[in-house]
Amino acid sequence: MRKEDLYKHIQFGELGLIVMDNCDTIGKCVNDHLLEMRRTNFEDEHILPESYIIKKEEVRFSNGEGKIFLEESVRGKDIYIITDIGNYAVSYTMYGFENRKSPDDHIQDIKRVLSAMAGKARRITLMMPLLYASRQHSRKGRESLDCAMALQELEKLGVNDILTFDAHDPTIQNAVPLISFENLYPTLDIVKRFITDEKELFKDPSKMLLISPDTGAMDRAVYYSGVLGFDIGLFYKRRDHSRVVKGKNPIVQHEYIGKDVKDCNILIVDDMIASGESVFDIALELKKRQAGKIFVATTYALFTEGIEKFNSFYEQGLINRLYTTNLSYVPEAARQAPWFAEVDMSEFMARIINRLNFDQSISDLIDTKKSINDLLKFAKSFK
């Protein structure tokens, strides 16, 4: 924030971060970035606290019940709760057994935090990058609407604003039309890392092709194509709707629509990788068509069935690199793999929180086209 803007905007309230145990690492990085930003902009550093993180304790009883204890007052503060509901590495003991926390456990801990604050905060913003139950956002037959129910419950418990990243279906915000719901995208940071690491690819953009793995990811692919200037190809998933395997209809065949991929370097873009089966199938199909290097860019890499197959595909030369963010938990084995490239989003999260705390617009942080165009001009200078 520029110093001259400090005279136009004042803090909505004293800033406070509540960092859940499931995102301790990125939460501390966000706090460090906020402190650095404000040291740069405030002439008197003595008015800054040592940390914006509010101390708390997440307690579990031996029968599995839990509670949250806040060790500091939140009265009158502008509170930002940061949580990662996808972190399965957090565990607790129940009747002598070690249980890993599920998204349901994490969402319950958020409710406990809201209950512990007891309405004393001036404003409560929930930063939940991986939106809870985001894939259960619409009803097809007799099934639950978990995401909508959770959002409405959070609203009733006092949440004023919800910040998420790359929601599976952004129209889920219609479930809570009376509170602010911001769906942010990590596109700029992913593109920045991709351009930095793969400079050689931009010497001949005509040899680059953007691939959407299914029709649901087309909007994202069109956006990437618009800012990068790459042609688009689409794989259509033909499913067997007569069967359900592991909660979904199995894919029978991938049908390709688009430009010939022969000798083209490929960038596959999607919001989420779960088991990775779709990416594996598409990589095989592309290699059958004599494609060049294959890269994958995704907001969330969940690795629900481990990373062994990713290692195998990398060793066979079927996948060159996977670009993903640290917005949700990634196991250490994946982070150390040669095919893995992490995109750090902590500074972007800190900039968003800093702006909102001073009631400033975040429009320019959301619309990243100009920044990406500047990056592309820089990339063309590699020729």
VMD Tcl script that draws the C-alpha trace (Angstrom):
set ca {
  {0.00 0.00 0.00}
  {1.30 3.44 -0.92}
  {1.83 5.93 1.92}
  {-0.46 8.50 0.31}
  {-3.31 5.96 0.46}
  {-3.03 5.81 4.25}
  {-4.65 9.24 4.45}
  {-7.61 8.08 2.36}
  {-8.27 4.83 4.20}
  {-8.19 3.86 7.85}
  {-8.22 0.41 9.35}
  {-11.66 -1.14 9.72}
  {-10.37 -2.51 12.99}
  {-7.19 -3.76 14.60}
  {-5.99 -6.67 12.46}
  {-6.06 -10.16 13.92}
  {-5.23 -13.49 12.27}
  {-6.57 -16.78 13.56}
  {-4.47 -19.45 11.87}
  {-5.88 -22.94 12.23}
  {-3.46 -25.79 12.94}
  {-4.21 -27.21 9.47}
  {-2.42 -24.33 7.73}
  {0.20 -23.33 10.27}
  {3.06 -22.96 7.74}
  {1.33 -20.74 5.17}
  {-0.41 -18.80 7.96}
  {2.94 -17.82 9.47}
  {4.19 -16.76 6.02}
  {1.10 -14.57 5.55}
  {1.77 -12.98 8.94}
  {5.42 -12.31 8.03}
  {4.42 -10.70 4.72}
  {1.88 -8.47 6.48}
  {4.47 -7.30 8.99}
  {6.96 -6.59 6.19}
  {4.37 -4.64 4.17}
  {3.50 -2.47 7.13}
  {7.07 -1.89 8.19}
  {7.65 -0.50 4.70}
  {4.62 1.81 4.79}
  {4.51 2.98 8.40}
  {7.16 5.48 9.41}
  {6.77 4.57 13.08}
  {7.49 0.85 13.34}
  {6.84 0.89 17.09}
  {3.08 0.89 16.50}
  {3.33 -2.52 14.84}
  {2.77 -5.67 16.92}
  {5.25 -8.53 17.02}
  {2.66 -10.70 15.31}
  {-0.92 -10.45 14.06}
  {-1.60 -14.09 14.90}
  {-3.97 -14.52 17.84}
  {-2.85 -17.34 20.09}
  {-5.29 -20.19 20.50}
  {-5.41 -23.81 21.58}
  {-7.24 -26.58 19.74}
  {-8.16 -29.11 22.43}
  {-9.32 -32.70 21.92}
  {-10.78 -34.88 24.67}
  {-10.07 -38.61 24.84}
  {-13.50 -39.47 23.42}
  {-12.90 -37.33 20.32}
  {-14.86 -34.23 21.34}
  {-13.08 -30.92 20.86}
  {-13.03 -27.27 21.81}
  {-11.18 -24.08 20.88}
  {-9.67 -21.79 23.50}
  {-8.66 -18.26 22.46}
  {-5.82 -16.92 24.60}
  {-6.27 -13.27 23.53}
  {-9.17 -10.86 23.26}
  {-10.74 -10.28 19.84}
  {-13.04 -7.46 20.90}
  {-13.31 -4.79 18.19}
  {-10.79 -6.52 15.92}
  {-10.95 -7.18 12.20}
  {-10.48 -10.96 12.28}
  {-9.26 -13.16 9.42}
  {-9.57 -16.91 9.96}
  {-7.24 -18.91 7.69}
  {-7.97 -22.60 7.27}
  {-7.12 -25.53 5.00}
  {-9.96 -28.05 5.14}
  {-8.00 -30.36 2.82}
  {-5.14 -31.03 5.25}
  {-5.32 -34.72 6.16}
  {-1.97 -34.68 7.98}
  {-3.53 -33.23 11.18}
  {-4.55 -35.93 13.65}
  {-6.00 -36.40 17.14}
  {-6.35 -39.30 19.58}
  {-9.76 -40.87 20.19}
  {-10.14 -43.84 22.54}
  {-6.44 -44.55 22.08}
  {-6.62 -44.56 18.27}
  {-5.03 -41.91 16.08}
  {-7.62 -40.29 13.77}
  {-6.77 -38.02 10.87}
  {-8.94 -34.93 10.57}
  {-11.34 -34.89 7.64}
  {-12.85 -31.79 6.01}
  {-15.85 -32.30 8.31}
  {-13.56 -32.08 11.36}
  {-11.91 -28.92 10.02}
  {-15.22 -27.18 9.33}
  {-16.35 -28.05 12.86}
  {-13.19 -26.41 14.27}
  {-14.09 -23.21 12.39}
  {-17.49 -23.22 14.08}
  {-15.74 -23.63 17.43}
  {-13.58 -20.56 16.72}
  {-16.67 -18.54 15.83}
  {-18.34 -19.72 19.01}
  {-15.28 -18.82 21.11}
  {-15.31 -15.26 19.70}
  {-18.92 -14.94 20.89}
  {-19.72 -12.03 18.57}
  {-17.03 -9.75 20.03}
  {-15.08 -9.19 16.78}
  {-15.94 -6.16 14.67}
  {-15.76 -8.14 11.42}
  {-15.02 -11.78 10.63}
  {-13.53 -12.86 7.30}
  {-13.01 -16.53 6.56}
  {-10.18 -17.29 4.14}
  {-10.83 -20.87 3.05}
  {-8.77 -21.45 -0.14}
  {-10.12 -24.97 -0.74}
  {-13.86 -24.46 -0.39}
  {-15.55 -27.03 1.82}
  {-17.60 -29.63 -0.11}
  {-17.10 -27.59 -3.28}
  {-17.70 -30.64 -5.48}
  {-21.06 -31.22 -3.77}
  {-22.50 -27.93 -5.02}
  {-25.50 -29.05 -7.09}
  {-28.23 -31.63 -6.73}
  {-28.72 -34.51 -9.12}
  {-31.40 -36.69 -7.65}
  {-31.82 -37.37 -3.92}
  {-28.52 -36.07 -2.57}
  {-27.28 -33.52 -0.09}
  {-26.16 -29.96 -0.83}
  {-23.25 -29.85 1.61}
  {-21.47 -26.74 0.35}
  {-24.57 -24.53 0.38}
  {-25.58 -25.77 3.84}
  {-22.09 -25.09 5.24}
  {-21.97 -21.55 3.80}
  {-25.37 -20.69 5.22}
  {-24.39 -22.03 8.63}
  {-21.18 -19.97 8.62}
  {-23.20 -16.88 7.75}
  {-25.55 -17.50 10.69}
  {-22.55 -17.92 13.01}
  {-21.28 -14.43 12.18}
  {-18.97 -14.70 9.18}
  {-19.17 -11.44 7.19}
  {-16.90 -12.25 4.25}
  {-15.72 -15.47 2.62}
  {-12.55 -15.62 0.53}
  {-11.84 -18.74 -1.49}
  {-9.64 -19.72 -4.42}
  {-10.77 -21.27 -7.68}
  {-14.14 -22.57 -6.46}
  {-15.32 -25.64 -8.37}
  {-18.50 -23.73 -9.23}
  {-18.44 -20.00 -8.31}
  {-22.24 -19.79 -8.56}
  {-22.36 -21.47 -5.13}
  {-22.21 -17.90 -3.78}
  {-25.93 -17.71 -4.58}
  {-26.45 -19.74 -1.40}
  {-25.29 -16.72 0.68}
  {-26.29 -13.64 -1.33}
  {-26.22 -11.25 1.64}
  {-22.53 -11.62 2.53}
  {-19.40 -10.94 0.52}
  {-18.06 -13.98 -1.36}
  {-14.80 -13.48 -3.28}
  {-13.59 -16.21 -5.61}
  {-9.89 -15.51 -6.22}
  {-7.59 -17.11 -8.77}
  {-3.88 -18.00 -8.58}
  {-3.43 -17.57 -12.35}
  {-0.85 -14.78 -12.18}
  {1.42 -16.61 -9.74}
  {1.16 -19.90 -11.65}
  {1.92 -18.19 -14.98}
  {4.81 -16.28 -13.39}
  {6.38 -19.51 -12.13}
  {5.72 -21.29 -15.44}
  {7.31 -18.51 -17.51}
  {10.31 -18.33 -15.17}
  {10.96 -22.08 -15.25}
  {10.13 -22.79 -18.90}
  {11.69 -19.81 -20.72}
  {12.62 -21.92 -23.76}
  {8.98 -22.71 -24.56}
  {8.17 -19.07 -25.23}
  {10.68 -18.74 -28.05}
  {8.08 -20.28 -30.36}
  {4.54 -19.86 -28.91}
  {3.05 -21.50 -32.03}
  {4.44 -24.78 -30.71}
  {2.49 -24.41 -27.44}
  {-1.03 -25.76 -26.97}
  {-3.38 -25.37 -24.02}
  {-5.51 -28.39 -23.13}
  {-8.73 -28.47 -21.12}
  {-9.18 -31.94 -19.57}
  {-12.97 -31.70 -19.70}
  {-15.81 -29.35 -20.61}
  {-16.06 -28.10 -17.00}
  {-12.55 -26.62 -17.21}
  {-13.12 -24.79 -20.50}
  {-13.71 -21.38 -18.91}
  {-10.34 -21.64 -17.19}
  {-8.65 -22.81 -20.39}
  {-10.18 -19.91 -22.35}
  {-8.84 -17.46 -19.76}
  {-5.33 -18.95 -19.87}
  {-5.50 -18.95 -23.67}
  {-6.56 -15.30 -23.72}
  {-3.65 -14.12 -21.59}
  {-1.00 -16.50 -22.95}
  {-2.04 -16.46 -26.59}
  {-1.98 -20.26 -26.98}
  {-4.42 -22.32 -29.05}
  {-6.90 -24.52 -27.13}
  {-7.70 -28.22 -27.34}
  {-10.43 -30.07 -25.43}
  {-10.77 -33.62 -24.16}
  {-14.36 -34.72 -23.75}
  {-14.89 -37.38 -21.07}
  {-17.33 -40.04 -22.26}
  {-18.65 -41.67 -19.09}
  {-20.59 -44.82 -18.29}
  {-23.66 -43.39 -16.56}
  {-25.02 -46.84 -15.80}
  {-22.41 -47.41 -13.06}
  {-20.99 -45.51 -10.09}
  {-17.45 -46.30 -8.92}
  {-16.01 -44.50 -5.89}
  {-18.80 -41.92 -6.06}
  {-18.54 -41.10 -9.77}
  {-19.37 -42.49 -13.20}
  {-16.27 -44.16 -14.68}
  {-14.69 -42.66 -17.80}
  {-15.03 -44.89 -20.85}
  {-13.01 -42.86 -23.32}
  {-11.41 -39.42 -23.83}
  {-12.42 -37.80 -27.12}
  {-10.09 -35.04 -28.38}
  {-11.31 -31.90 -30.14}
  {-8.82 -29.32 -31.43}
  {-5.60 -28.61 -33.27}
  {-3.15 -31.39 -34.15}
  {-0.86 -31.87 -31.14}
  {2.06 -33.41 -33.02}
  {5.38 -31.85 -31.87}
  {3.48 -29.31 -29.71}
  {4.36 -28.68 -26.08}
  {1.25 -29.06 -23.93}
  {-0.04 -27.21 -20.87}
  {-3.01 -28.97 -19.21}
  {-4.95 -26.64 -16.87}
  {-7.53 -27.63 -14.26}
  {-8.74 -26.53 -10.85}
  {-7.99 -29.76 -9.02}
  {-6.16 -33.07 -9.31}
  {-7.54 -35.79 -7.04}
  {-6.27 -39.23 -8.02}
  {-4.78 -37.88 -11.25}
  {-6.42 -40.53 -13.46}
  {-7.80 -37.96 -15.91}
  {-4.38 -36.37 -16.35}
  {-2.74 -39.76 -16.82}
  {-5.28 -40.81 -19.47}
  {-4.90 -37.50 -21.32}
  {-1.09 -37.68 -21.18}
  {-1.20 -41.13 -22.77}
  {-3.60 -39.93 -25.47}
  {-1.38 -36.92 -26.21}
  {1.76 -39.04 -26.47}
  {-0.07 -41.38 -28.87}
  {-0.57 -38.28 -31.02}
  {3.17 -37.53 -30.78}
  {2.93 -34.49 -28.49}
  {6.10 -32.91 -27.13}
  {6.59 -31.96 -23.49}
  {3.54 -32.13 -21.22}
  {3.05 -29.77 -18.27}
  {0.14 -29.62 -15.83}
  {-1.04 -26.50 -13.99}
  {-3.62 -26.88 -11.22}
  {-4.70 -24.92 -8.18}
  {-4.98 -27.96 -5.92}
  {-3.08 -31.25 -6.09}
  {-4.72 -33.58 -3.59}
  {-2.91 -36.83 -4.51}
  {-5.76 -38.90 -3.07}
  {-4.14 -42.12 -4.31}
  {-0.52 -41.21 -3.64}
  {2.27 -40.04 -5.95}
  {3.68 -43.35 -7.19}
  {1.97 -43.11 -10.57}
  {3.18 -39.51 -10.99}
  {6.72 -40.74 -10.37}
  {6.22 -43.49 -12.94}
  {4.84 -41.14 -15.60}
  {7.71 -38.71 -15.02}
  {10.31 -41.46 -15.35}
  {8.67 -42.62 -18.61}
  {8.73 -39.05 -19.97}
  {4.92 -38.84 -20.13}
  {4.69 -35.82 -17.80}
  {7.44 -33.22 -17.44}
  {6.23 -31.06 -14.59}
  {3.26 -30.33 -12.34}
  {2.68 -26.74 -11.21}
  {0.40 -26.34 -8.20}
  {-0.11 -23.96 -5.28}
  {0.48 -24.33 -1.55}
  {-3.12 -23.29 -0.83}
  {-3.86 -26.81 0.38}
  {-1.72 -29.49 1.98}
  {0.79 -31.32 -0.19}
  {2.73 -34.29 1.29}
  {6.47 -33.84 1.68}
  {7.21 -36.76 -0.67}
  {5.48 -34.89 -3.49}
  {7.19 -31.60 -2.66}
  {10.59 -33.26 -3.00}
  {9.77 -34.97 -6.31}
  {11.64 -33.71 -9.42}
  {8.38 -33.22 -11.35}
  {6.79 -31.02 -8.66}
  {6.84 -27.19 -8.73}
  {5.16 -25.33 -5.88}
  {3.64 -21.90 -6.42}
  {3.72 -19.89 -3.18}
  {0.50 -17.93 -2.61}
  {1.24 -16.52 0.85}
  {2.26 -13.05 -0.36}
  {-0.89 -12.74 -2.50}
  {-3.04 -13.76 0.48}
  {-1.28 -11.15 2.64}
  {-1.88 -8.42 0.05}
  {-5.58 -9.27 -0.06}
  {-5.88 -9.17 3.74}
  {-3.89 -5.91 3.95}
  {-6.16 -4.19 1.41}
  {-9.38 -5.41 3.03}
  {-8.25 -4.38 6.51}
  {-7.90 -0.82 5.19}
  {-11.22 -1.05 3.28}
  {-9.45 -0.73 -0.04}
  {-10.54 -2.21 -3.35}
  {-8.94 -5.49 -4.43}
  {-10.15 -5.24 -8.04}
  {-6.66 -4.83 -9.49}
  {-5.47 -7.88 -7.53}
  {-8.32 -9.96 -8.95}
  {-7.98 -8.80 -12.56}
  {-4.47 -9.97 -13.42}
  {-4.54 -9.62 -17.21}
  {-2.29 -6.55 -17.29}
  {0.29 -8.16 -15.00}
  {0.30 -11.35 -17.09}
  {0.69 -9.33 -20.31}
  {3.72 -7.62 -18.76}
  {5.13 -11.05 -17.93}
  {4.61 -12.21 -21.50}
  {6.42 -9.17 -22.86}
  {9.28 -10.08 -20.54}
  {9.17 -13.70 -21.73}
  {9.40 -12.64 -25.40}
  {12.67 -10.91 -24.60}
  {14.23 -14.37 -24.15}
  {14.32 -14.84 -27.93}
}
mol new
graphics top color blue
foreach p $ca { graphics top sphere $p radius 0.5 }
foreach p [lrange $ca 0 end-1] q [lrange $ca 1 end] { graphics top cylinder $p $q radius 0.2 }
display resetview
